[in-house]
Amino acid sequence: MIKPFANDHQSMQIGELVIENQKDKIIIYGDIDLHFDVSGHKQAQQLHELTGKILQAFENSAGYINNEPESKAKNDQSDENIDNPFM
């Protein structure tokens, strides 16, 4: 089991679901079929444990990394006026 947000080199797999650990994010991709059998139960337990650890990491954090998208309204605009080269 990975320790969420602890490093950039851990990964794990549950079924065909791949979970990659990074310091600033957790990447989850793939798919998983949870069958109503012993194997499905074990995979569901693993998912539950993993999501619990991820939530605990958020709750134990003093503050989140600010990854909110910047406004693009002025992000690509300069306050400087330039001459139009096509005129």
C-alpha positions, 0 to 999 in steps of 0.5 A: 500500500502506498503512502499518499503524497509521500514521494514520486516513485510509488505505485500500486495496482488493484485489478487493472486500476493503476495508482501512481503516487506523487508529492502533489497528486495521486494519479489513478487510471485504468478500470476495475471489475468488482465481482460479487465474490471473494476476489471482488471483496478483497479489491473493494477492501484495498480501494477502501483502505487506499481512499481512507489513507488519501483522505487522512493525508488531506485531513492531516495537512496544514494546508493544501497546495494552491493548484487552482487554475489561473484566470486566463482573462489577462494571463496572455495579454500584455499591458503594453500597446504595440504597433500592428505589424500587418498595417 
